[in-house]
Amino acid sequence: MKIKEFQIKNFRSIKSLKVRVVNNFMQLIGENNSGKTNILLALKLFFSKSLAGLSKSDFFMEELNNDISISVSFNNLTPSEIASFQDYIINGILKIERTFNINEDSLKASSNFFLCQEVPDIQYFKEDYISNWSANKSEINDWIRENEYETYFYNENGNLAKNSYIRGIPRFIEENREEIENWTEKVCRNPINWKEVQEKLPEVLYIESTKKVTEETAISLKSKSIYNKIIEKIILKKIQNTEQMLTDFQDGIEAIRKKLNKAEVTDDRFQIIKEIEQQLLQNLNKNINTEELEIKFFTPNLRDFFSNSKIFINDGIHSSVDDKGDGLKRSLIFALFITYSHFLRGSMEDDNSEYRPFLFLIEEPELYLHPQAQKELGTILFEISKYDQVLYTTHSPYFINIENYLSLGLVKKKDISIGTKIDTIKEELFEPESKKEFNMLMRFNPERNEMFFAKKIILVEGDVEQIVIYGISPLLDKNLNSLNISVIECGGKTNLLYFVKILSQFNKPIVLIHDIDPLLEEEQRDIEELREEGYPEKKIESIKFRKRNFKENEKMRTEIEKYSEKIGLITINPNFETLIGISPKKSNKPYKAFKFLKKLTRENVSDGLKNIIQFIIEFRVNQARDNLEQLNIICNEELNDVAT
């Protein structure tokens, strides 16, 4: 069972929000206080067993008259899940809605849940029709006789009774499903016990950014920590199916202790526990150096051995993880994720039985992790999403998996009365080969993911433009970093449209800067003519490249005109290098750009560069804008023409 989509209404900063989950993965980014965490908390509330802590502040605008509503649609149902919810599955989807309210007088919280049934759109089966049995019995009986349905609805005495009619409806529907033309959905309130429903749903592992991580690594018999849940899932399933383990348990608790806890002299424990310790220590040491790690089990009950264990770490002092700092504890949680991923893959390959998945809800997984560890954990979370679902909020470019851009959600809150909204990419933007090229661009320069966190994005061809624009803006008292404006180099003119395709899906101002690269007289001629005149093949290939580059100008303009309300264009004729007085053909251009900036003062910044910075600062999204806003800079004549 996996979440296909979910909808949240009247929860905290969210008035109404629908989110689709693609490929078991969701990356939520956005400014602080935009409502990213509230999306995760809403899901946590949906799966919760207890309503403790639900308060007036959890309701949108603190309005208790409007219930909180969270509905989740599940797909990929297993055979046992289909059997459990067979009456409530419509086109392979199980949709569950939970509503929450608080009594204004008693301040007591309560909830209801709703399941949908697909029922025939036949007036004789409707509840209000059956409830008025005495008035409608004759008409119902005429319908039965006319269609020869007596075997479904008559009792043993051959008469039509209300009870026999109601009992016959499910059988009639089952046996005549293909013949029934019109169907409708019926909402059923609390049709079965919520506890029974919850036992079939994914198990939630929620990691808060501000919560003391001690709570997720410590023992808690009433509400198990993330550590407890993961250790139990890894170990218990394997050992429960081991005949020797059960025999040892029956022979006595001491025999079990020997299998689970390290003795002073010998180590006779199960190999699986040694492997987990080794994997945990190895993965933990990628972030924090430790000498030893040991899992200890305390309680004399088979299940409690695993749910009530502790980790002891020797980082100079051998003690329980409870006594360590928050940085080590959070690192341990993610070391658990890595270890879990390793054993999960092996378990899924070895065992074809049904698996109750985890739902990982994680706030800011980058906390306490250095960049390399962030990269690795980002990869691990994506690996885990092949089996379990992972949703997280982040401020780190290392946790943006752009290859899975359909799972990217840009969370925003422009107006308190409208509440939190989310921008997503709703369909594939590239052909397979183009997508592969774009993924390669991002993979080898993950810093480009910074663009998703900026308020305004400037797309440039290469390093020179990026260096100079960042360098001159402080000279003009326009520090782009403080204004949350990112300048993204795209690795060449032909790559610019890749970035435009992605970024145009979000409602952010974008300024695209590119060179005109005009063709020389000989470059405008037909290639075959040049061959006939004896031009060398190397020269011809260079001209072909220049022609392709020049054609990009019109292609880009045509594309960005579709988004004139949010994309502005700056063109430089002939090129940016000429604008700052360096050769576009020679190597080492970034170094020459640094030398240019070193000599630059506020007084000698050219008009062309000033106009570029001014255009960048002033450009805004304008839904009423029909025509492309453009700045054309002609270097050789120092002429500047602004076309709107």
C-alpha positions as CSV (number, residue, x, y, z in Angstrom):
1,M,0.0,0.0,0.0
2,K,1.5,3.3,-1.1
3,I,0.2,6.9,-1.0
4,K,-0.8,8.1,-4.5
5,E,-2.0,11.6,-3.4
6,F,-3.3,13.4,-0.4
7,Q,-5.4,16.5,0.3
8,I,-5.3,18.7,3.4
9,K,-7.9,21.2,4.4
10,N,-8.0,23.7,7.3
11,F,-4.8,22.5,9.0
12,R,-2.5,25.1,10.5
13,S,-1.3,27.3,7.5
14,I,-3.1,25.2,5.0
15,K,-6.6,26.1,3.8
16,S,-6.7,23.6,1.0
17,L,-3.9,21.7,-0.6
18,K,-3.6,18.7,-2.9
19,V,-0.3,16.8,-3.3
20,R,0.6,14.0,-5.6
21,V,3.3,11.6,-4.6
22,V,5.4,10.4,-7.5
23,N,7.7,7.3,-7.3
24,N,7.3,7.0,-3.5
25,F,9.3,10.2,-3.1
26,M,8.6,13.9,-2.2
27,Q,11.1,16.7,-1.8
28,L,9.5,19.8,-0.2
29,I,11.4,23.1,-0.5
30,G,10.5,26.7,0.1
31,E,11.1,29.7,2.3
32,N,10.9,29.5,6.1
33,N,7.3,29.8,7.4
34,S,5.9,28.7,4.1
35,G,4.2,25.6,5.6
36,K,6.6,22.8,4.5
37,T,6.6,21.2,8.0
38,N,2.8,21.5,8.2
39,I,2.4,19.2,5.2
40,L,4.4,16.5,7.0
41,L,2.5,17.1,10.3
42,A,-0.8,16.8,8.6
43,L,0.2,13.3,7.3
44,K,1.4,12.4,10.8
45,L,-2.0,13.5,12.2
46,F,-3.8,11.4,9.6
47,F,-2.0,8.2,10.7
48,S,-2.0,9.0,14.5
49,K,-3.6,6.8,17.1
50,S,-3.9,9.6,19.6
51,L,-5.4,13.1,19.4
52,A,-3.3,14.3,22.4
53,G,-1.9,17.7,21.6
54,L,-4.5,18.7,19.0
55,S,-5.3,22.3,19.8
56,K,-7.1,25.4,18.5
57,S,-3.8,26.5,16.9
58,D,-3.9,23.5,14.6
59,F,-6.9,24.8,12.8
60,F,-6.6,27.2,9.9
61,M,-7.0,30.8,11.2
62,E,-7.8,29.1,14.5
63,E,-11.4,28.7,13.2
64,L,-12.9,25.7,15.1
65,N,-16.1,25.8,13.0
66,N,-14.3,24.3,10.1
67,D,-13.1,20.7,10.7
68,I,-9.6,19.7,9.7
69,S,-9.9,17.3,6.8
70,I,-7.1,15.0,5.6
71,S,-7.8,12.5,2.8
72,V,-5.3,10.0,1.5
73,S,-5.6,7.9,-1.7
74,F,-3.6,4.6,-1.7
75,N,-2.6,2.4,-4.6
76,N,-0.4,-0.6,-5.0
77,L,-2.6,-2.6,-2.7
78,T,-1.4,-6.1,-1.7
79,P,-3.8,-9.1,-1.9
80,S,-4.5,-9.0,1.9
81,E,-5.2,-5.3,1.7
82,I,-7.6,-5.8,-1.1
83,A,-9.3,-8.5,0.9
84,S,-9.6,-6.3,3.9
85,F,-10.9,-3.2,2.0
86,Q,-12.6,-4.9,-0.9
87,D,-15.9,-3.0,-0.4
88,Y,-14.1,0.4,-0.5
89,I,-11.7,0.1,-3.4
90,I,-12.6,2.0,-6.5
91,N,-10.5,1.5,-9.7
92,G,-7.7,0.1,-7.6
93,I,-7.7,3.1,-5.3
94,L,-8.5,3.1,-1.5
95,K,-9.4,6.6,-0.4
96,I,-9.6,7.3,3.3
97,E,-10.6,10.7,4.8
98,R,-10.2,11.7,8.4
99,T,-11.8,14.7,10.0
100,F,-10.8,16.3,13.3
101,N,-12.7,18.8,15.5
102,I,-12.5,20.3,18.9
103,N,-15.5,21.1,21.0
104,E,-15.3,24.8,21.8
105,D,-16.8,24.3,25.3
106,S,-15.0,21.2,26.5
107,L,-11.9,21.6,24.2
108,K,-12.1,17.9,23.7
109,A,-10.7,16.7,20.4
110,S,-12.5,14.0,18.3
111,S,-12.2,12.5,14.9
112,N,-14.1,10.5,12.3
113,F,-13.0,8.7,9.2
114,F,-14.8,8.0,5.9
115,L,-14.4,5.4,3.2
116,C,-15.9,5.5,-0.2
117,Q,-18.0,2.7,-1.8
118,E,-18.8,2.4,-5.5
119,V,-22.5,1.6,-5.6
120,P,-25.0,1.2,-8.5
121,D,-26.8,4.4,-9.3
122,I,-30.2,2.6,-8.9
123,Q,-32.9,4.6,-7.1
124,Y,-34.4,1.4,-5.5
125,F,-31.1,0.8,-3.6
126,K,-30.8,4.3,-2.1
127,E,-31.0,4.6,1.6
128,D,-33.8,7.2,1.6
129,Y,-35.8,5.0,-0.7
130,I,-35.4,1.9,1.4
131,S,-36.0,3.8,4.7
132,N,-39.5,4.7,3.4
133,W,-40.3,1.0,2.9
134,S,-44.0,1.1,3.3
135,A,-44.5,3.8,0.7
136,N,-42.1,2.3,-1.9
137,K,-42.5,-1.5,-1.4
138,S,-45.1,-1.8,-4.1
139,E,-42.9,0.0,-6.7
140,I,-39.8,-2.0,-5.7
141,N,-41.8,-5.2,-6.0
142,D,-42.9,-4.2,-9.5
143,W,-39.3,-3.6,-10.5
144,I,-38.2,-7.0,-9.2
145,R,-41.0,-8.9,-11.0
146,E,-40.5,-7.0,-14.3
147,N,-36.8,-7.9,-14.3
148,E,-37.3,-11.4,-12.8
149,Y,-35.0,-10.6,-9.8
150,E,-37.1,-12.6,-7.3
151,T,-34.2,-15.0,-6.5
152,Y,-32.2,-12.1,-5.1
153,F,-34.7,-10.4,-2.9
154,Y,-37.6,-12.7,-1.9
155,N,-37.5,-14.6,1.4
156,E,-37.9,-18.3,1.9
157,N,-41.7,-18.0,1.8
158,G,-41.5,-16.4,-1.6
159,N,-42.4,-12.9,-0.3
160,L,-40.7,-9.5,-0.5
161,A,-39.6,-8.4,3.0
162,K,-37.4,-5.4,3.9
163,N,-34.7,-7.6,5.5
164,S,-34.5,-10.1,2.6
165,Y,-34.4,-7.1,0.2
166,I,-31.4,-5.5,2.0
167,R,-29.6,-8.8,2.3
168,G,-30.0,-9.4,-1.4
169,I,-28.5,-6.2,-2.6
170,P,-24.8,-7.2,-2.2
171,R,-25.3,-10.4,-4.0
172,F,-27.2,-8.7,-6.8
173,I,-24.4,-6.2,-7.3
174,E,-21.7,-8.9,-7.3
175,E,-23.4,-11.1,-9.9
176,N,-24.6,-8.2,-12.1
177,R,-21.6,-5.9,-12.0
178,E,-20.9,-6.0,-15.7
179,E,-24.5,-5.3,-16.7
180,I,-24.9,-2.3,-14.4
181,E,-24.3,0.8,-16.5
182,N,-24.3,3.7,-14.0
183,W,-22.3,3.8,-10.8
184,T,-21.9,6.5,-8.1
185,E,-19.8,6.9,-4.9
186,K,-21.2,6.5,-1.5
187,V,-19.4,8.0,1.5
188,C,-19.5,5.7,4.6
189,R,-18.7,7.2,8.0
190,N,-16.8,5.1,10.5
191,P,-17.9,1.8,8.7
192,I,-15.3,-0.3,10.5
193,N,-13.1,0.0,13.5
194,W,-10.3,2.6,13.0
195,K,-7.8,0.4,14.8
196,E,-8.3,-2.3,12.2
197,V,-7.8,0.2,9.4
198,Q,-4.7,1.6,11.0
199,E,-3.0,-1.8,11.3
200,K,-3.0,-2.1,7.6
201,L,-1.7,1.4,6.8
202,P,2.0,2.2,6.4
203,E,3.9,2.7,9.6
204,V,5.0,6.3,10.1
205,L,8.6,7.2,11.1
206,Y,8.6,11.0,11.8
207,I,11.9,12.9,12.5
208,E,11.5,16.5,13.6
209,S,14.2,19.1,13.1
210,T,13.8,20.7,16.5
211,K,12.7,17.7,18.6
212,K,15.4,16.3,20.9
213,V,16.8,13.4,19.0
214,T,17.1,11.5,22.3
215,E,13.5,10.6,21.9
216,E,14.2,8.8,18.6
217,T,17.1,6.8,19.9
218,A,15.9,6.0,23.4
219,I,13.6,3.2,24.7
220,S,9.9,3.8,25.0
221,L,7.6,0.9,25.7
222,K,4.4,3.0,25.2
223,S,5.5,4.7,22.0
224,K,8.5,3.1,20.3
225,S,11.2,5.3,18.9
226,I,12.5,5.2,15.4
227,Y,15.5,3.2,16.6
228,N,13.2,0.6,18.2
229,K,11.0,0.3,15.1
230,I,13.8,-0.1,12.6
231,I,15.8,-2.6,14.7
232,E,12.7,-4.7,15.3
233,K,11.8,-4.8,11.6
234,I,15.4,-5.8,10.6
235,I,15.9,-8.5,13.3
236,L,12.6,-9.9,14.4
237,K,11.3,-11.1,11.1
238,K,14.5,-13.1,10.4
239,I,14.7,-14.6,13.9
240,Q,11.0,-15.4,14.2
241,N,11.4,-17.7,11.3
242,T,14.5,-19.4,12.8
243,E,13.5,-22.7,14.4
244,Q,16.7,-22.7,16.5
245,M,15.8,-19.3,17.9
246,L,12.4,-20.4,19.1
247,T,13.8,-23.6,20.6
248,D,16.4,-21.6,22.5
249,F,13.8,-19.3,23.8
250,Q,11.7,-22.2,25.1
251,D,14.7,-23.7,26.8
252,G,15.2,-20.6,28.9
253,I,15.9,-16.9,28.9
254,E,19.6,-17.3,29.6
255,A,20.2,-19.1,26.4
256,I,18.5,-16.3,24.6
257,R,20.7,-13.7,26.4
258,K,23.8,-15.5,25.1
259,K,22.5,-15.3,21.6
260,L,21.8,-11.6,21.8
261,N,24.3,-10.0,24.3
262,K,28.1,-10.0,24.1
263,A,29.8,-12.0,26.9
264,E,33.0,-10.8,28.5
265,V,35.0,-13.8,27.1
266,T,33.2,-15.2,24.0
267,D,30.8,-13.7,21.5
268,D,28.2,-16.3,20.6
269,R,25.6,-13.9,19.3
270,F,23.5,-14.2,16.2
271,Q,25.5,-13.2,13.1
272,I,22.8,-10.7,12.1
273,I,23.4,-8.6,15.2
274,K,27.1,-8.5,14.6
275,E,26.5,-7.5,11.0
276,I,24.2,-4.7,12.1
277,E,26.7,-3.4,14.7
278,Q,29.4,-3.5,12.0
279,Q,27.3,-1.7,9.4
280,L,26.1,0.9,11.9
281,L,29.6,1.6,13.1
282,Q,31.0,1.8,9.6
283,N,28.2,4.2,8.4
284,L,28.4,6.3,11.6
285,N,32.1,6.7,11.2
286,K,31.6,8.4,7.8
287,N,30.4,11.4,9.9
288,I,31.7,11.0,13.4
289,N,34.7,8.8,14.5
290,T,33.9,6.2,17.1
291,E,35.8,3.2,18.4
292,E,33.1,0.7,19.3
293,L,29.3,0.2,19.0
294,E,27.3,-2.4,20.8
295,I,23.6,-3.3,20.8
296,K,22.3,-4.6,24.2
297,F,18.9,-6.3,24.9
298,F,17.3,-6.2,28.3
299,T,13.7,-7.5,28.6
300,P,12.8,-11.2,28.9
301,N,10.2,-11.2,26.1
302,L,11.0,-12.2,22.6
303,R,9.5,-9.1,21.0
304,D,10.7,-6.8,23.7
305,F,14.3,-8.0,23.2
306,F,14.2,-6.0,19.9
307,S,11.9,-3.1,20.7
308,N,13.6,-2.4,24.1
309,S,17.3,-2.6,23.1
310,K,19.9,0.1,23.5
311,I,23.0,1.1,21.6
312,F,26.2,1.7,23.5
313,I,28.9,3.7,21.7
314,N,32.6,4.1,22.7
315,D,33.7,7.5,21.4
316,G,36.3,7.8,24.1
317,I,33.7,7.0,26.8
318,H,31.8,3.8,26.6
319,S,28.2,4.6,27.4
320,S,24.6,4.5,26.1
321,V,23.7,6.7,23.2
322,D,21.3,8.5,25.6
323,D,24.4,10.1,27.1
324,K,25.8,11.4,23.8
325,G,25.3,14.7,22.1
326,D,22.5,15.6,19.6
327,G,24.9,15.6,16.7
328,L,25.9,12.0,17.3
329,K,22.3,10.9,18.0
330,R,21.0,12.4,14.7
331,S,23.9,10.9,12.9
332,L,23.0,7.5,14.4
333,I,19.4,7.9,13.2
334,F,20.6,8.2,9.6
335,A,23.2,5.5,10.1
336,L,20.2,3.4,11.0
337,F,18.5,4.4,7.7
338,I,21.6,3.4,5.8
339,T,21.8,0.1,7.6
340,Y,18.1,-0.5,7.2
341,S,18.4,0.1,3.5
342,H,21.2,-2.5,3.2
343,F,19.2,-5.2,5.0
344,L,15.9,-4.2,3.4
345,R,17.3,-4.9,-0.1
346,G,18.5,-8.4,1.0
347,S,15.2,-9.1,2.8
348,M,13.1,-8.1,-0.2
349,E,15.2,-10.3,-2.5
350,D,15.0,-13.3,-0.1
351,D,11.3,-13.0,1.0
352,N,8.3,-12.7,-1.3
353,S,5.8,-12.3,1.6
354,E,3.7,-9.1,2.0
355,Y,5.5,-6.2,3.6
356,R,4.0,-3.4,5.7
357,P,6.0,-0.4,4.5
358,F,7.4,2.5,6.5
359,L,6.4,6.1,5.6
360,F,9.5,8.3,6.4
361,L,8.5,11.9,7.2
362,I,11.7,13.9,7.8
363,E,12.3,17.5,8.6
364,E,15.6,18.9,7.3
365,P,17.7,15.7,7.0
366,E,20.8,17.9,6.4
367,L,21.0,19.0,10.1
368,Y,24.4,18.0,11.7
369,L,25.7,16.5,8.5
370,H,28.7,17.8,6.5
371,P,28.2,18.1,2.7
372,Q,29.6,14.7,1.7
373,A,27.4,13.0,4.3
374,Q,24.4,15.0,3.0
375,K,25.1,13.7,-0.5
376,E,25.3,10.1,0.7
377,L,22.2,10.3,2.8
378,G,20.3,11.9,-0.1
379,T,21.2,8.9,-2.2
380,I,20.2,6.5,0.6
381,L,16.8,8.1,1.0
382,F,16.2,7.7,-2.7
383,E,17.2,4.1,-2.5
384,I,14.9,3.5,0.5
385,S,12.0,5.0,-1.6
386,K,12.2,2.0,-3.9
387,Y,10.5,0.0,-1.1
388,D,9.1,2.6,1.4
389,Q,7.8,6.1,0.8
390,V,10.0,9.1,1.8
391,L,8.9,12.7,2.2
392,Y,11.2,15.4,3.5
393,T,11.6,19.1,3.8
394,T,15.0,20.6,3.1
395,H,17.1,23.8,2.7
396,S,20.1,21.9,1.2
397,P,20.9,21.7,-2.5
398,Y,22.4,18.3,-1.8
399,F,18.9,16.9,-1.0
400,I,17.4,17.9,-4.3
401,N,17.2,14.9,-6.6
402,I,16.5,16.6,-9.9
403,E,16.5,13.3,-11.8
404,N,13.2,12.8,-9.9
405,Y,11.9,16.3,-10.7
406,L,8.2,15.2,-10.7
407,S,8.6,14.6,-7.0
408,L,9.8,18.2,-6.3
409,G,7.4,20.5,-4.5
410,L,8.0,24.2,-4.1
411,V,6.0,25.3,-1.1
412,K,4.9,29.0,-0.8
413,K,2.6,31.2,1.3
414,K,2.0,34.5,-0.4
415,D,-1.2,35.4,1.4
416,I,-2.2,34.3,4.9
417,S,-5.9,34.1,4.0
418,I,-5.2,31.8,1.0
419,G,-2.7,29.7,3.0
420,T,0.1,27.4,2.0
421,K,0.2,26.3,-1.7
422,I,2.6,24.1,-3.6
423,D,4.0,24.2,-7.2
424,T,4.9,20.9,-8.8
425,I,5.9,19.7,-12.2
426,K,2.9,17.7,-13.4
427,E,4.3,15.9,-16.5
428,E,7.5,14.8,-18.1
429,L,9.2,17.8,-19.7
430,F,11.9,16.0,-21.7
431,E,12.3,13.2,-24.2
432,P,14.4,10.4,-22.7
433,E,17.7,11.4,-24.3
434,S,17.2,15.1,-23.4
435,K,16.3,14.1,-19.8
436,K,19.5,12.1,-19.6
437,E,21.6,15.1,-20.7
438,F,19.9,17.4,-18.2
439,N,20.4,14.9,-15.4
440,M,24.1,14.7,-16.3
441,L,24.4,18.5,-16.1
442,M,22.9,18.5,-12.6
443,R,24.7,15.5,-11.3
444,F,28.2,16.9,-11.9
445,N,27.3,20.3,-10.5
446,P,24.7,19.9,-7.7
447,E,25.3,23.5,-6.6
448,R,23.0,24.4,-9.5
449,N,20.2,23.1,-7.3
450,E,20.6,26.4,-5.4
451,M,18.2,27.8,-8.0
452,F,15.2,26.1,-6.3
453,F,15.8,28.0,-3.1
454,A,16.2,31.5,-4.6
455,K,13.5,34.2,-4.9
456,K,14.8,35.1,-8.3
457,I,17.0,33.1,-10.8
458,I,19.5,34.5,-13.3
459,L,20.4,31.9,-16.0
460,V,23.7,32.5,-17.8
461,E,25.8,30.6,-20.2
462,G,29.0,30.1,-18.2
463,D,31.4,30.9,-15.4
464,V,32.5,34.3,-16.8
465,E,29.0,35.8,-16.6
466,Q,28.4,34.2,-13.1
467,I,31.7,35.6,-11.7
468,V,31.2,39.1,-13.1
469,I,27.5,39.5,-12.2
470,Y,28.2,38.4,-8.6
471,G,31.3,40.6,-8.5
472,I,29.9,43.9,-9.7
473,S,26.6,43.9,-7.9
474,P,28.2,44.8,-4.5
475,L,30.0,47.7,-6.2
476,L,26.5,49.0,-7.1
477,D,25.2,48.4,-3.6
478,K,23.1,45.5,-4.9
479,N,24.3,42.4,-3.1
480,L,22.5,39.5,-4.9
481,N,23.1,37.0,-2.1
482,S,21.4,39.2,0.4
483,L,18.5,39.7,-2.0
484,N,18.2,35.9,-2.4
485,I,19.0,36.1,-6.1
486,S,21.0,33.2,-7.6
487,V,23.1,33.3,-10.7
488,I,23.2,29.8,-12.3
489,E,25.7,29.0,-15.0
490,C,24.2,26.4,-17.3
491,G,27.3,25.0,-19.1
492,G,26.7,26.8,-22.4
493,K,24.0,28.4,-24.5
494,T,22.6,25.1,-25.7
495,N,21.8,24.1,-22.2
496,L,19.8,27.2,-21.2
497,L,16.5,25.8,-22.4
498,Y,16.8,22.7,-20.2
499,F,16.8,25.0,-17.1
500,V,14.0,27.2,-18.6
501,K,11.8,24.1,-19.0
502,I,12.2,23.2,-15.4
503,L,12.0,26.6,-13.8
504,S,9.1,27.9,-15.9
505,Q,6.9,25.4,-14.0
506,F,7.3,27.5,-10.9
507,N,6.0,31.0,-10.3
508,K,9.4,32.7,-9.8
509,P,11.0,35.5,-11.8
510,I,13.7,34.3,-14.1
511,V,16.2,36.4,-16.2
512,L,17.9,34.6,-19.0
513,I,21.2,36.2,-20.3
514,H,22.8,34.9,-23.5
515,D,25.2,36.1,-26.2
516,I,24.0,36.8,-29.7
517,D,27.2,35.3,-31.2
518,P,26.4,36.8,-34.7
519,L,27.7,34.9,-37.7
520,L,30.5,36.3,-39.8
521,E,29.9,36.7,-43.5
522,E,31.6,33.4,-44.4
523,E,29.6,31.6,-41.7
524,Q,26.3,32.7,-43.2
525,R,27.1,30.8,-46.4
526,D,26.0,27.3,-47.3
527,I,28.2,24.5,-46.0
528,E,28.4,22.7,-49.3
529,E,29.6,25.9,-51.0
530,L,32.4,26.2,-48.5
531,R,33.4,22.6,-49.1
532,E,33.5,23.1,-52.9
533,E,35.8,26.1,-52.3
534,G,38.2,23.9,-50.4
535,Y,37.6,25.0,-46.8
536,P,39.3,22.4,-44.5
537,E,36.9,20.1,-42.6
538,K,38.1,21.3,-39.2
539,K,37.1,24.9,-40.2
540,I,33.7,23.6,-41.6
541,E,32.9,21.8,-38.3
542,S,33.7,25.0,-36.4
543,I,31.3,27.0,-38.7
544,K,28.6,24.3,-38.3
545,F,28.9,24.7,-34.5
546,R,28.6,28.5,-34.8
547,K,25.5,28.1,-37.0
548,R,23.9,25.8,-34.4
549,N,24.8,28.2,-31.7
550,F,23.3,31.2,-33.6
551,K,20.0,29.3,-34.2
552,E,19.6,28.9,-30.5
553,N,18.8,32.6,-30.2
554,E,15.5,32.3,-32.0
555,K,14.7,29.0,-30.4
556,M,15.2,30.5,-26.9
557,R,13.2,33.6,-27.7
558,T,10.3,31.4,-29.1
559,E,10.3,29.3,-26.0
560,I,10.5,32.0,-23.3
561,E,7.8,34.1,-25.0
562,K,5.4,31.4,-23.7
563,Y,6.3,32.6,-20.2
564,S,6.6,36.4,-20.8
565,E,4.9,37.0,-17.4
566,K,7.8,35.4,-15.5
567,I,10.9,35.3,-17.8
568,G,12.9,38.4,-18.9
569,L,15.6,38.3,-21.6
570,I,19.0,40.0,-21.8
571,T,20.9,39.6,-25.1
572,I,24.5,40.7,-25.6
573,N,25.9,41.5,-29.0
574,P,28.3,40.0,-29.8
575,N,29.1,38.4,-26.4
576,F,29.7,38.9,-22.7
577,E,33.5,38.6,-23.0
578,T,33.6,41.6,-25.4
579,L,31.5,43.5,-22.9
580,I,34.2,43.2,-20.2
581,G,37.1,43.5,-22.6
582,I,38.5,40.0,-22.9
583,S,38.8,37.6,-25.8
584,P,36.0,35.1,-26.2
585,K,38.3,32.7,-28.1
586,K,41.2,32.4,-25.6
587,S,41.3,29.9,-22.7
588,N,41.5,30.8,-19.0
589,K,38.5,33.1,-19.3
590,P,37.3,32.8,-15.7
591,Y,40.7,33.8,-14.5
592,K,40.7,36.9,-16.8
593,A,37.2,37.7,-15.4
594,F,38.7,37.7,-11.9
595,K,41.5,40.0,-13.0
596,F,38.8,42.3,-14.6
597,L,36.9,42.5,-11.3
598,K,40.1,43.1,-9.3
599,K,40.7,46.4,-11.2
600,L,37.1,47.4,-11.3
601,T,35.8,50.3,-9.2
602,R,32.3,51.7,-8.8
603,E,33.2,54.6,-11.1
604,N,34.4,52.6,-14.1
605,V,31.5,50.1,-14.2
606,S,30.3,50.3,-17.8
607,D,26.7,51.4,-18.6
608,G,26.1,47.9,-20.1
609,L,26.9,46.2,-16.9
610,K,25.0,48.7,-14.8
611,N,21.9,48.1,-17.0
612,I,22.2,44.4,-16.6
613,I,22.2,44.7,-12.8
614,Q,19.4,47.1,-12.9
615,F,17.3,44.8,-15.1
616,I,18.0,41.9,-12.8
617,I,17.0,43.8,-9.7
618,E,13.8,45.4,-11.1
619,F,12.4,42.4,-13.0
620,R,9.3,40.9,-11.4
621,V,6.6,38.3,-12.2
622,N,3.7,40.2,-13.8
623,Q,0.7,38.1,-14.7
624,A,-0.6,41.0,-16.8
625,R,2.5,41.2,-19.0
626,D,1.8,39.9,-22.6
627,N,5.0,40.8,-24.3
628,L,8.5,39.7,-23.5
629,E,10.5,42.2,-21.4
630,Q,13.9,42.4,-23.0
631,L,17.2,44.3,-22.7
632,N,19.5,44.3,-25.7
633,I,23.2,45.3,-25.2
634,I,25.3,46.1,-28.2
635,C,28.9,46.1,-27.0
636,N,30.8,47.7,-29.9
637,E,28.7,50.9,-29.9
638,E,27.9,51.0,-26.2
639,L,24.2,51.4,-27.1
640,N,21.5,50.1,-24.8
641,D,18.0,49.5,-26.0
642,V,15.3,48.4,-23.6
643,A,12.3,46.8,-25.4
644,T,9.1,46.0,-23.5
